[in-house]
Structures are given as structure tokens and as C-alpha cells.
Amino acid sequence: MFKRLFKYVGDLMGRLPGLPILVAVLLIVLNFVFQLLPAWPVVDWIAGTDLLLHLGLVLGFLGLLMGDAL
């Protein structure tokens, strides 16, 4: 199962090497938008922990590393 998943991700990265970077930028912008929203329970937790910011940064760095490797 993981072998097929890694093969699919590798093929996708070969065709669209900039996709993880674009998704990372989108996550970082969404984190900024969540900072501006009212303090609803889920939004407050996501904004307080900067979850989308951290996910975006990790995905962006991995996308840079994988893009260079492929």
C-alpha cells in the first residue's frame, strides 16, 4: 500500500514539482486569515497553535527538497 502511495507521489512530483510549494503558500495564507477571524472554538485553537503555518512551512521545505531531488 505504501509502495503504491510513494510511487504515485513520486510520479506526481515529477509532473508538477511546484505543487507542494503552492499548497504550502496556501496553508500559510489560510493561517493568516484564521488569525483575523472571530474566536470560535476550532478557529481559536488553529490560530492559537499556528497549525496551518507550521504545516505550510514543513510542506514547503519538503517540497523544495523533493523538487531538487526529482
C-alpha positions in Angstrom: 0.0 0.0 0.0 2.8 2.5 0.9 4.7 1.4 -2.1 1.9 2.5 -4.4 1.4 5.7 -2.5 5.1 6.6 -2.8 5.1 5.7 -6.5 2.0 7.9 -7.0 3.5 10.9 -5.1 6.8 10.5 -7.0 5.1 10.5 -10.3 3.0 13.5 -9.3 6.1 15.4 -8.2 7.8 14.5 -11.5 5.0 16.1 -13.4 4.2 19.0 -11.0 7.3 19.8 -9.0 6.0 23.2 -7.7 2.7 21.8 -6.3 3.9 21.4 -2.7 5.2 24.9 -2.6 1.9 26.3 -3.9 0.0 24.3 -1.3 2.4 25.5 1.4 1.8 29.1 0.5 -2.0 28.5 0.5 -1.7 27.0 4.0 0.3 29.9 5.3 -2.2 32.4 3.8 -5.1 30.4 5.4 -3.3 30.7 8.8 -3.2 34.4 8.4 -6.9 34.5 7.6 -7.7 32.4 10.6 -5.8 34.9 12.8 -8.3 37.6 11.6 -11.5 35.5 12.2 -13.5 35.8 15.4 -12.5 33.4 18.3 -14.7 30.4 17.6 -13.5 27.3 19.4 -11.9 25.5 16.4 -10.7 28.6 14.7 -9.2 29.9 18.0 -7.3 26.6 18.5 -6.0 26.6 15.0 -5.0 30.2 15.2 -3.5 29.9 18.7 -1.3 26.9 17.8 -0.4 28.2 14.3 -1.1 24.7 13.0 -1.5 25.7 9.4 1.6 27.9 9.5 3.7 25.0 10.7 2.2 22.5 8.3 2.8 25.0 5.4 6.4 25.5 6.4 7.2 21.8 6.7 5.4 21.1 3.4 7.3 23.9 1.7 10.7 22.7 2.9 9.9 19.1 1.9 8.6 20.4 -1.5 11.9 22.2 -2.0 13.9 19.2 -1.1 11.9 16.8 -3.2 11.8 19.2 -6.2 15.5 19.4 -6.2 15.9 15.6 -5.9 13.5 14.9 -8.8 
